[in-house]
């Protein structure tokens, strides 16, 4: 009897869950830092520090950059910047619930696009699992209440579509290639940091001048762990799995955000929210098992 099971988490799966946990932590950190300075200034500082950290790490490795890494890094850095800014500014017009549910649709749109691209459709049970995950996310975050559709929802919908293409194309172009996740991430994050600093130079300086020692500690956590490390981890993991599987595992981000908000932020979660978290975790485990079996055929 084989000791291996397709339902068990691989190293790539575990890395994606770690990334989701760090990204879940950003909700609390960004909320705290957002009360001190501007969103644009905070984002510029975040990515400039993240880029500096990545270049410092690169100096130890000194892996030679490939031409394709520069091209892809700049291209995906631009698309990443557009997505992040659409998400950040959409919250000024819509609720966290509306935005969270719209961006969560990527759990479904990514496997649809990837299956169509590969001309190899995942089993229908996988799409049932992703749909259950979206329902679970709805139950988990619906406590904030819905607002009527507005321009903010449109921004978030565009961000979700762009994120879908970004994720699938990144996965397709890096799988089986010799690209360095560190090199690719360094160029991507540096591109984002440069663009955000050019757009928000005054806001970045003003925001930085208002930060306390505690704020800078939070910013270092946000920049180095939730950005530098997380993006390296994601780019490495996507090379070793499918975009569909990765999007499902990264879809657990709100669950981690809730856990952190309860344990650190002192927030409470009701029975409906707890049920939603259980549905997300259960459907994610089920979905990745289905995807594993499909890949082994």
Secondary structure, 3 states (H helix, E strand, C coil): CCCCCCCCCCHHHHHHHHHHHHHHHHHHHHHHHHCCCCHHHHHHHHHHHHHHHHHHHHHHHCCCCCHHHHHHHHHHHHHHHHHHHHHHHHCCCCCHHHHHHHHHCHHHHHHHHHHHHHCCCCCHHHHHHHHHHHHHHHHHHHHHCCCCCCHHHHHHHHHHHHHHHHHHHHHHHHCCCCCCHHHHHHHHHHHHHHHHHHHCHHHHHHHHHHCCHHHHHHHHHHHHHHHHHHHHHHHHHHHCCCHHHHHHHHCCHHHHHHHHHHHCCCCCCCHHHHHHHHHHHHHHHHHHHHHHHHHHC
